[in-house]
């Protein structure tokens, strides 16, 4: 792993300088903003999104932006967000929206090498919970609007900003969903930019591709539960609830949902086949070309699926056990055993259809399969129009010459589903480069390359300006 870190740092450090001094100016101010946001704990259990929103609002106001407000739902005072508008010069031009979530996945100090809520810069990397997901882009959006205000930039279209809470936890209050249902007029826009895609590094730290998210899978949790009268542990029974649950989980583990494809995933594998062929990986390149040509080619699909877990996740619905809860005493037979199954459902597949398949796999009437709260709608993928792709490809060629741009179906879920669901085409655009470990997003010791973050900041400064002035 240290070898990968060193190579990745070298690769990113040698990116050709792109953008003028204006797009890269104010680095010290950005570092301070990023540090403040990352070090504001916004985990659901013990953090405060509202405080983070207030701190970012203060920075926007100090830059001279007048239309800034912190919003909270009445029954969720700690889970507030921020909404702001940078005015445009053309009253007929429809706005664009910059979206990012400011909540983070839980992090325990005893598990991490470093304090997860202290931003540490070490060996060319920033380490902290939220260093990438999603405080990197949230910081860039706030910094970009603040710089535009100080520079007196006059865009043609208004630029809206929404920083929201609740993206990371199913069943929690979600700010993006709340805005889409209660203040659709606030966020109304011709299109939105959000997290959900990034640049890919290979295991040696070489830049492979820059992705644009064009659609995403839906996250859905299911509960498996076995209930039993229990009894004294000195008198074991054959119908032990833990064993029943374990057998059900083993059957789910062994199952693989059938492969499916969208236009975006076909385009991704078509482009990735060329990249793999150029690297000398001719067998996997041939398999990618084969599955694009024939989605029923089981042999090629199996080869690509086995090669990379991300490629596998792009091609099908996936379900995995994520939590267990069983028993009530060390000297008693379990009366109840539960497991949470987290599924990432392919676009167009109904949640109930997946529940029915899980029930068939469990094949035990003593183990109930229940679909839990529905996070949000299964939204249609946004169109990859020239108006979106043209500017992005132009800026990408300036910053990362020779790195192709490919659309991707995001295996994870983002708040883009709520915006796409109410008719605001939302694109995952975040030009950071991450390796096969995705910077340990959601895991221990989350990190991002310092130079990668600064390149993404300059890139997005230029890109948003181009989108905001286009006719």
C-alpha positions as CSV (number, residue, x, y, z in Angstrom):
1,X,0.0,0.0,0.0
2,X,2.9,2.4,0.7
3,X,4.2,1.8,-2.8
4,X,0.8,2.8,-4.2
5,X,0.7,5.9,-2.0
6,X,4.1,7.0,-3.2
7,X,3.4,6.4,-6.9
8,X,0.0,8.1,-6.7
9,X,1.5,11.1,-5.0
10,X,4.2,11.3,-7.7
11,X,1.7,10.9,-10.5
12,X,-0.5,13.7,-9.2
13,X,2.3,16.0,-8.3
14,X,3.5,15.9,-11.9
15,X,0.1,16.9,-13.4
16,X,0.8,19.6,-16.0
17,X,-0.2,23.0,-14.6
18,X,-3.5,24.1,-16.1
19,X,-5.7,27.1,-15.6
20,X,-4.5,30.7,-15.1
21,X,-3.4,32.2,-11.8
22,X,-7.0,33.3,-11.1
23,X,-8.3,29.7,-11.1
24,X,-5.5,28.6,-8.7
25,X,-5.4,31.7,-6.6
26,X,-6.4,32.0,-2.9
27,X,-5.0,28.6,-1.9
28,X,-4.4,29.6,1.7
29,X,-8.0,30.8,2.1
30,X,-9.3,27.5,0.6
31,X,-7.1,25.4,2.9
32,X,-8.6,27.3,5.9
33,X,-12.1,26.8,4.6
34,X,-11.6,23.1,3.9
35,X,-10.0,22.6,7.3
36,X,-12.9,24.3,9.1
37,X,-15.6,22.3,7.3
38,X,-13.8,18.9,7.7
39,X,-13.1,19.5,11.4
40,X,-16.8,20.4,12.0
41,X,-18.2,17.0,13.1
42,X,-21.3,16.3,11.1
43,X,-21.8,12.6,11.8
44,X,-25.4,11.8,12.6
45,X,-24.8,10.4,16.2
46,X,-22.8,13.3,17.7
47,X,-22.3,16.0,15.0
48,X,-24.1,19.1,13.8
49,X,-24.7,19.8,10.1
50,X,-26.4,23.1,11.1
51,X,-23.1,24.4,12.6
52,X,-21.2,23.5,9.5
53,X,-23.8,25.2,7.3
54,X,-23.6,28.3,9.6
55,X,-19.8,28.5,9.2
56,X,-20.0,28.2,5.4
57,X,-22.8,30.8,5.3
58,X,-20.5,33.2,7.2
59,X,-17.8,32.7,4.6
60,X,-20.1,33.4,1.7
61,X,-21.6,36.5,3.4
62,X,-18.1,37.9,4.2
63,X,-17.3,37.6,0.5
64,X,-20.3,39.8,-0.3
65,X,-22.9,37.3,-1.4
66,X,-26.3,38.5,-0.1
67,X,-28.7,35.6,-0.9
68,X,-27.5,33.2,1.7
69,X,-29.6,31.3,4.3
70,X,-29.3,28.4,6.7
71,X,-32.4,26.2,6.7
72,X,-33.6,23.6,9.1
73,X,-36.7,21.4,9.3
74,X,-38.6,22.2,12.6
75,X,-38.0,18.7,14.0
76,X,-34.4,18.3,12.9
77,X,-32.5,21.4,14.3
78,X,-29.1,19.7,14.1
79,X,-29.5,18.6,10.5
80,X,-29.7,21.9,8.7
81,X,-28.2,22.9,5.4
82,X,-27.3,26.0,3.4
83,X,-28.9,27.6,0.4
84,X,-27.4,30.4,-1.6
85,X,-27.8,32.2,-4.9
86,X,-25.1,34.0,-6.9
87,X,-27.1,36.2,-9.3
88,X,-26.9,36.1,-13.1
89,X,-27.1,39.0,-15.5
90,X,-29.7,37.5,-17.9
91,X,-33.2,37.4,-16.4
92,X,-34.2,34.8,-19.0
93,X,-31.4,32.4,-18.3
94,X,-32.2,29.4,-16.1
95,X,-30.0,28.7,-13.1
96,X,-27.5,26.0,-12.5
97,X,-27.3,24.3,-9.1
98,X,-24.2,23.1,-7.2
99,X,-25.1,20.4,-4.7
100,X,-23.0,18.7,-2.0
101,X,-23.8,16.9,1.3
102,X,-22.0,17.9,4.4
103,X,-22.8,15.0,6.7
104,X,-20.3,12.2,7.0
105,X,-20.2,8.5,7.9
106,X,-19.6,7.7,11.5
107,X,-15.9,7.4,12.6
108,X,-14.5,6.1,15.9
109,X,-11.2,7.5,17.2
110,X,-10.1,4.2,18.6
111,X,-10.3,2.6,15.2
112,X,-8.4,5.3,13.2
113,X,-4.6,5.8,13.0
114,X,-5.3,9.6,13.3
115,X,-8.1,11.6,14.8
116,X,-10.9,11.4,12.2
117,X,-12.1,14.9,12.9
118,X,-8.7,16.6,12.7
119,X,-7.4,17.4,9.2
120,X,-3.9,15.9,8.9
121,X,-1.6,16.7,6.0
122,X,1.0,14.0,5.7
123,X,3.2,12.8,2.8
124,X,1.2,14.6,0.2
125,X,-2.2,13.5,1.5
126,X,-5.0,14.9,3.6
127,X,-6.5,12.5,6.1
128,X,-9.8,12.9,7.9
129,X,-13.4,11.7,7.8
130,X,-15.0,13.6,4.9
131,X,-11.7,14.5,3.3
132,X,-13.3,13.3,0.1
133,X,-16.9,12.3,0.8
134,X,-18.3,14.9,0.4
135,X,-16.6,17.9,2.1
136,X,-14.0,18.1,-0.7
137,X,-16.6,19.2,-3.2
138,X,-18.7,21.1,-0.6
139,X,-15.6,23.2,0.2
140,X,-14.8,23.8,-3.5
141,X,-18.4,25.0,-4.1
142,X,-18.2,27.5,-1.3
143,X,-14.7,28.6,-2.2
144,X,-15.7,29.0,-5.9
145,X,-18.7,31.3,-5.2
146,X,-16.7,33.3,-2.7
147,X,-13.9,33.9,-5.2
148,X,-16.4,34.8,-7.9
149,X,-17.9,37.4,-5.6
150,X,-14.6,39.0,-4.7
151,X,-13.6,39.1,-8.4
152,X,-17.0,40.7,-9.3
153,X,-17.6,37.9,-11.8
154,X,-20.9,38.4,-13.7
155,X,-22.3,35.1,-14.9
156,X,-25.1,35.0,-17.5
157,X,-27.1,32.5,-15.5
158,X,-27.7,32.4,-11.7
159,X,-25.6,29.9,-9.8
160,X,-27.4,28.2,-6.9
161,X,-25.7,26.3,-4.1
162,X,-27.3,23.7,-1.8
163,X,-25.3,22.1,1.0
164,X,-27.4,19.4,2.7
165,X,-27.4,16.8,5.5
166,X,-28.5,13.2,5.7
167,X,-27.1,11.7,2.5
168,X,-25.0,9.1,4.4
169,X,-27.7,7.5,6.5
170,X,-30.8,5.7,5.2
171,X,-33.8,6.6,7.2
172,X,-32.4,9.8,8.5
173,X,-33.7,13.3,7.7
174,X,-32.4,14.1,4.2
175,X,-31.9,17.8,3.2
176,X,-31.9,17.2,-0.5
177,X,-35.2,15.3,-0.3
178,X,-36.7,18.0,2.0
179,X,-35.8,20.7,-0.5
180,X,-37.2,18.8,-3.4
181,X,-40.5,18.3,-1.6
182,X,-40.9,21.6,0.3
183,X,-38.9,24.1,-1.7
184,X,-38.7,22.9,-5.3
185,X,-38.7,26.6,-6.4
186,X,-35.5,27.3,-4.4
187,X,-33.5,24.6,-6.2
188,X,-35.1,24.9,-9.6
189,X,-32.4,24.7,-12.2
190,X,-31.6,23.7,-15.8
191,X,-29.1,21.2,-14.4
192,X,-27.1,20.4,-11.3
193,X,-23.6,19.3,-10.5
194,X,-23.1,16.8,-7.7
195,X,-20.7,14.1,-6.4
196,X,-20.8,10.6,-7.8
197,X,-17.9,10.3,-10.2
198,X,-14.2,10.9,-10.1
199,X,-11.0,10.2,-12.0
200,X,-9.6,6.7,-11.8
201,X,-6.0,5.7,-10.9
202,X,-4.7,2.2,-11.5
203,X,-2.8,0.3,-8.8
204,X,0.5,2.0,-9.9
205,X,-0.9,5.5,-9.6
206,X,-1.4,6.2,-13.3
207,X,-4.4,8.3,-14.4
208,X,-6.7,6.1,-16.4
209,X,-10.0,7.9,-17.0
210,X,-12.2,10.8,-15.9
211,X,-15.7,9.7,-15.2
212,X,-19.0,11.6,-15.3
213,X,-21.9,10.0,-13.5
214,X,-24.9,9.4,-15.7
215,X,-27.4,7.6,-13.5
216,X,-27.1,5.6,-10.3
217,X,-28.3,2.5,-8.5
218,X,-30.8,2.7,-5.6
219,X,-29.8,1.9,-2.1
220,X,-32.3,-0.3,-0.2
221,X,-32.0,-2.2,3.1
222,X,-33.8,-5.4,4.0
223,X,-34.0,-7.2,7.3
224,X,-33.6,-11.0,7.8
225,X,-35.1,-12.1,11.1
226,X,-35.3,-15.5,12.8
227,X,-37.4,-15.8,16.0
228,X,-37.3,-18.7,18.4
229,X,-38.6,-19.5,21.9
230,X,-35.0,-20.0,23.1
231,X,-34.1,-21.7,26.3
232,X,-31.2,-22.8,28.4
233,X,-27.9,-23.1,26.6
234,X,-27.3,-26.5,28.3
235,X,-30.1,-27.9,26.3
236,X,-29.4,-27.1,22.6
237,X,-32.2,-27.2,20.1
238,X,-31.9,-28.0,16.3
239,X,-33.9,-24.9,15.5
240,X,-31.4,-22.3,16.7
241,X,-32.2,-18.8,15.4
242,X,-28.6,-17.9,14.8
243,X,-28.0,-21.1,12.7
244,X,-31.2,-20.4,10.8
245,X,-30.0,-16.9,10.0
246,X,-26.5,-18.0,9.2
247,X,-27.8,-20.6,6.7
248,X,-29.9,-17.9,5.0
249,X,-27.0,-15.5,4.7
250,X,-24.8,-18.2,3.2
251,X,-27.4,-18.8,0.5
252,X,-27.6,-15.0,-0.3
253,X,-23.8,-14.8,-0.4
254,X,-23.6,-17.5,-3.1
255,X,-26.1,-15.8,-5.4
256,X,-25.3,-13.3,-8.1
257,X,-28.0,-11.2,-9.7
258,X,-28.0,-11.2,-13.5
259,X,-26.0,-8.7,-15.5
260,X,-27.8,-5.6,-16.9
261,X,-26.6,-2.6,-18.8
262,X,-27.5,1.1,-19.4
263,X,-26.3,3.3,-22.2
264,X,-23.8,4.8,-19.8
265,X,-22.4,1.5,-18.7
266,X,-22.1,0.3,-22.3
267,X,-20.2,3.5,-23.2
268,X,-18.0,3.0,-20.1
269,X,-17.0,-0.5,-21.0
270,X,-16.4,0.4,-24.6
271,X,-14.0,3.2,-23.5
272,X,-12.4,1.1,-20.8
273,X,-11.7,-1.7,-23.3
274,X,-9.5,0.7,-25.2
275,X,-7.7,1.7,-22.1
276,X,-7.1,-1.9,-21.0
277,X,-5.9,-2.9,-24.5
278,X,-3.4,0.0,-24.5
279,X,-2.1,-1.4,-21.2
280,X,-1.6,-4.8,-22.7
281,X,-4.6,-6.3,-20.9
282,X,-5.9,-7.8,-24.2
283,X,-8.0,-10.6,-22.6
284,X,-10.0,-8.3,-20.4
285,X,-10.3,-5.8,-23.2
286,X,-11.7,-8.5,-25.5
287,X,-14.2,-9.6,-22.8
288,X,-15.4,-6.0,-22.4
289,X,-15.9,-5.6,-26.1
290,X,-17.7,-9.0,-26.2
291,X,-20.2,-8.1,-23.4
292,X,-21.0,-4.7,-25.0
293,X,-21.7,-6.5,-28.3
294,X,-23.7,-9.4,-26.6
295,X,-25.0,-8.6,-23.1
296,X,-25.8,-12.3,-22.8
297,X,-22.2,-13.4,-23.1
298,X,-21.9,-15.1,-19.7
299,X,-18.3,-16.0,-20.0
300,X,-17.2,-12.4,-20.8
301,X,-19.4,-11.0,-18.1
302,X,-17.9,-13.4,-15.5
303,X,-14.3,-12.5,-16.6
304,X,-15.0,-8.7,-16.2
305,X,-16.9,-9.2,-12.9
306,X,-14.1,-11.2,-11.4
307,X,-11.4,-8.7,-12.4
308,X,-12.7,-5.7,-10.5
309,X,-15.4,-5.3,-7.8
310,X,-16.3,-1.9,-9.2
311,X,-16.9,-3.3,-12.6
312,X,-19.0,-6.1,-11.1
313,X,-21.1,-3.6,-9.2
314,X,-21.7,-1.5,-12.3
315,X,-23.3,-4.5,-14.1
316,X,-25.9,-5.8,-11.7
317,X,-28.0,-5.4,-8.5
318,X,-25.8,-6.4,-5.5
319,X,-26.9,-7.4,-2.0
320,X,-24.5,-7.8,0.9
321,X,-24.9,-8.4,4.7
322,X,-23.8,-5.3,6.6
323,X,-25.0,-5.7,10.2
324,X,-25.8,-8.6,12.7
325,X,-27.7,-8.6,15.9
326,X,-28.4,-11.9,17.7
327,X,-28.9,-13.4,21.2
328,X,-29.6,-11.9,24.6
329,X,-27.3,-13.8,27.0
330,X,-24.2,-15.9,26.9
331,X,-25.9,-18.8,28.6
332,X,-29.2,-18.7,26.7
333,X,-30.3,-20.0,23.4
334,X,-31.0,-17.0,21.0
335,X,-34.6,-15.9,20.9
336,X,-34.0,-13.6,18.0
337,X,-31.3,-13.2,15.3
338,X,-31.3,-10.4,12.7
339,X,-29.2,-9.2,9.8
340,X,-29.3,-6.2,7.6
341,X,-28.9,-6.7,3.9
342,X,-27.9,-3.6,1.9
343,X,-28.8,-3.9,-1.8
344,X,-27.8,-1.5,-4.5
345,X,-30.5,-2.0,-7.1
346,X,-30.0,-1.6,-10.8
347,X,-32.1,1.2,-12.4
348,X,-35.6,0.0,-13.4
349,X,-35.6,-2.9,-10.9
350,X,-38.3,-2.7,-8.2
351,X,-37.4,-3.0,-4.5
352,X,-40.2,-5.6,-4.0
353,X,-38.7,-7.6,-6.8
354,X,-35.4,-7.8,-5.0
355,X,-37.2,-8.7,-1.7
356,X,-39.0,-11.5,-3.4
357,X,-35.7,-12.9,-4.8
358,X,-34.1,-12.7,-1.3
359,X,-37.0,-14.6,0.1
360,X,-36.5,-17.3,-2.5
361,X,-32.8,-17.5,-1.7
362,X,-33.5,-17.8,2.1
363,X,-35.9,-20.7,1.4
364,X,-36.9,-20.9,5.0
365,X,-40.3,-19.7,6.3
366,X,-38.8,-19.3,9.7
367,X,-36.6,-16.4,8.5
368,X,-38.7,-13.4,7.6
369,X,-37.5,-11.0,4.9
370,X,-38.7,-7.4,5.3
371,X,-38.0,-4.3,3.1
372,X,-37.1,-1.4,5.4
373,X,-37.6,2.3,4.8
374,X,-37.4,3.4,1.1
375,X,-34.6,6.0,0.8
376,X,-36.0,7.7,-2.3
377,X,-37.2,7.3,-5.8
378,X,-35.5,5.3,-8.5
379,X,-34.7,8.2,-10.8
380,X,-34.0,8.3,-14.5
381,X,-30.5,8.9,-15.7
382,X,-29.8,12.5,-17.0
383,X,-29.1,13.0,-20.7
384,X,-25.4,13.5,-21.6
385,X,-26.0,16.5,-23.8
386,X,-23.3,18.4,-25.6
387,X,-24.1,21.4,-23.4
388,X,-22.8,19.4,-20.4
389,X,-20.2,17.2,-22.0
390,X,-18.6,19.8,-24.3
391,X,-17.3,22.2,-21.6
392,X,-16.3,19.3,-19.3
393,X,-14.3,17.5,-22.0
394,X,-12.6,20.8,-22.9
395,X,-11.5,21.6,-19.4
396,X,-10.5,18.0,-18.8
397,X,-8.2,18.1,-21.8
398,X,-6.5,21.3,-20.4
399,X,-5.9,19.8,-17.0
400,X,-5.4,16.1,-17.8
401,X,-4.3,15.8,-21.5
402,X,-4.7,12.4,-22.9
403,X,-7.1,11.2,-20.1
404,X,-10.4,10.1,-21.7
405,X,-13.8,11.1,-20.4
406,X,-16.3,8.3,-19.9
407,X,-19.9,8.2,-18.5
408,X,-20.5,5.8,-15.7
409,X,-23.4,4.3,-13.9
410,X,-22.7,4.9,-10.2
411,X,-22.9,1.8,-8.1
412,X,-23.5,3.8,-5.0
413,X,-26.4,6.2,-4.3
414,X,-26.2,10.0,-4.0
415,X,-28.7,12.8,-3.4
416,X,-28.8,13.2,-7.2
417,X,-31.7,10.7,-7.1
418,X,-34.0,13.3,-5.4
419,X,-33.1,16.0,-7.9
420,X,-33.4,13.8,-11.0
421,X,-36.7,12.6,-9.5
422,X,-38.2,16.1,-9.6
423,X,-36.9,16.9,-13.1
424,X,-33.5,18.5,-12.4
425,X,-30.9,16.6,-14.5
426,X,-28.0,16.0,-12.1
427,X,-24.5,15.0,-13.1
428,X,-21.8,13.5,-10.9
429,X,-18.7,15.7,-11.6
430,X,-15.9,15.7,-9.2
431,X,-12.4,15.7,-10.9
432,X,-10.5,14.2,-8.0
433,X,-8.3,11.1,-8.8
434,X,-8.6,8.1,-6.5
435,X,-7.1,4.7,-6.7
436,X,-8.7,1.2,-6.4
437,X,-9.4,1.7,-2.7
438,X,-11.4,4.9,-3.4
439,X,-9.4,6.8,-0.8
440,X,-11.0,4.6,1.9
441,X,-14.3,6.5,1.5
442,X,-16.7,5.2,4.3
443,X,-13.7,3.3,5.8
444,X,-10.8,3.9,8.1
445,X,-8.3,6.6,7.5
446,X,-10.1,8.3,4.6
447,X,-7.7,10.3,2.5
448,X,-7.2,12.4,-0.7
449,X,-4.1,13.6,-2.5
450,X,-3.4,17.3,-1.7
451,X,-2.4,18.1,-5.3
452,X,-5.4,16.1,-6.6
453,X,-7.8,18.3,-4.4
454,X,-6.1,21.5,-5.5
455,X,-6.3,20.5,-9.2
456,X,-10.0,19.7,-8.7
457,X,-10.6,23.1,-7.1
458,X,-9.1,24.9,-10.1
459,X,-10.8,22.6,-12.6
460,X,-14.2,23.3,-11.1
461,X,-13.6,27.0,-10.8
462,X,-13.1,27.1,-14.6
463,X,-15.9,24.6,-15.4
464,X,-18.6,26.4,-13.4
465,X,-17.6,29.7,-15.0
466,X,-17.9,28.1,-18.4
467,X,-21.3,26.6,-17.7
468,X,-22.5,29.9,-16.1
469,X,-21.6,32.0,-19.2
470,X,-22.7,29.7,-22.0
471,X,-25.7,30.5,-24.1
